[in-house]
Amino acid sequence: MLLWSLVSTHVWGPGSVLLILVFLLRLSVRLWYKCHLWDLQHCCTDLTGKTAVVTGATSGIGKAVSQELARRGARVILACRNRERGQWALAEIQAASKDACLLLGEVDLSSMASIRSFAQWLLQECPEIHLLVNNAAVCGLPKKLTPEGLDLTFATNYVGPFLLTNLLQGALQRAGSARVVNVSSFMHTSGYIDEEHLTGAGRPLTFNQNYYCSKLLLTSFTGELARRLQGTGVTVNSVHPGVVYTKIMNQFPWSYRFLFWLSSFFIKDPQQGANPILYVSLAKELDGISGKYFSSSCVITLPHKAAQDPHVAQSLWNASVKLTHLNKAD
Ligand SMILES: NC(=O)c1ccc[n+]([C@@H]2O[C@H](COP(=O)([O-])OP(=O)(O)OC[C@H]3O[C@@H](n4cnc5c(N)ncnc54)[C@H](OP(=O)(O)O)[C@@H]3O)[C@@H](O)[C@H]2O)c1
């Protein structure tokens, strides 16, 4: 009895207070997001007859985005690097909405050869593409070169989306009205632009700066592509989803992952993280809006200064064309 009263006062007492506090905090975070997220339920955009391509649809934000697009009637191409994980995601989305029209496509965005063969297949399957969400990315990887001589992080997060979008440009334009959504990160503001990074050279990078810099390149590319596609009916924007509990930090040391797990009670879940991306993909009021960077609150925000500079963007574009051997025949 004495032991029980000791435990209940000294352990269960403070323990339950802590649990209640965590619960209340979690509840207020949920309520806050409910009030501050874009009102998806009131968006009446119907995607019946439209084709959407989502890269990195096996998990996290990409899967949540694909699910909502499919629910709205789009034919969704789940562009995944791993067939098995892709099939799992497809089955899960199909189970959630029985009428979903889904197609699995295999692409490793760190490989230019894989992107070219995926694009070739995709253009045969879908001559018109109404929405391309460049969502796939890696984070926390050390410097490593791909067999094609690119830095793995820059290849996946920037060169891949650059090449894929360019290869699909014809199909996007044929759709009459189409959107490209590049999933960036607010951490791009901690990056800087050095084209040499693409091939693993350039100024040294501190821990995870390769991720920040690659997202800055993606944001700069957004502006340049928007300028080039003016008047074609294709708009291009980038967006920060917010801090979202996904497997994005799986490559980090365990201490970081543990802190991320602890924070998972207070940050967005993948559905909430998908919200700003769905806003940029679906909202009618964004018709014709192009070359912008959206914050996680769905507000047009100025990106890093380097991403606003058209000269920097043009130079990056030229370097990327050279690197990917993109030519007029593509
Ligand atoms: N989570 C956040 O807090 C946060 C914050 C800011 C921005 N973002 C951005 O949000 C996007 C989605 O991330 P997430 O949080 O949902 O992370 P995630 O759960 O790790 O999803 C990343 C997706 O990218 C795919 N992927 C990685 N490398 C690939 C490659 N070489 N080829 C094809 N697919 C590849 C992964 O496929 P596998 O299943 O095969 O690994 C996975 O489907 C990313 O662009 C990320 O930078 C996330």
The ligand as a Gaussian input file, in Angstrom:
#p B3LYP/6-31G(d) Opt

LIG

0 1
 N        8.398000      16.103000     -44.389000
 C        8.715000      17.383000     -44.251000
 O        8.765000      17.931000     -43.140000
 C        9.029000      18.204000     -45.479000
 C        9.342000      19.560000     -45.308000
 C        9.626000      20.325000     -46.432000
 C        9.584000      19.749000     -47.685000
 N        9.290000      18.426000     -47.818000
 C        9.279000      17.854000     -49.169000
 O        8.096000      17.101000     -49.367000
 C        8.335000      16.098000     -50.380000
 C        7.800000      14.765000     -49.936000
 O        8.560000      14.325000     -48.844000
 P        7.976000      13.436000     -47.662000
 O        8.115000      14.233000     -46.433000
 O        6.657000      12.866000     -48.028000
 O        9.095000      12.296000     -47.580000
 P        9.062000      10.726000     -47.809000
 O        7.971000      10.092000     -47.043000
 O       10.474000      10.280000     -47.539000
 O        8.743000      10.597000     -49.358000
 C        9.724000      10.771000     -50.327000
 C        9.273000      10.062000     -51.583000
 O       10.269000      10.267000     -52.595000
 C       10.591000       9.018000     -53.165000
 N       11.941000       9.009000     -53.728000
 C       13.099000       9.238000     -53.081000
 N       14.126000       9.106000     -53.948000
 C       13.602000       8.780000     -55.150000
 C       14.142000       8.505000     -56.426000
 N       15.457000       8.500000     -56.637000
 N       13.298000       8.207000     -57.431000
 C       11.958000       8.181000     -57.238000
 N       11.380000       8.416000     -56.053000
 C       12.195000       8.714000     -55.014000
 C       10.453000       8.028000     -52.022000
 O       10.346000       6.718000     -52.541000
 P       10.805000       5.409000     -51.708000
 O        9.579000       4.904000     -51.017000
 O       11.285000       4.477000     -52.775000
 O       11.891000       5.825000     -50.768000
 C        9.160000       8.533000     -51.384000
 O        8.044000       8.080000     -52.103000
 C        9.840000      16.140000     -50.645000
 O       10.091000      16.908000     -51.795000
 C       10.391000      16.862000     -49.427000
 O       11.611000      17.510000     -49.703000
 C        9.001000      17.633000     -46.750000

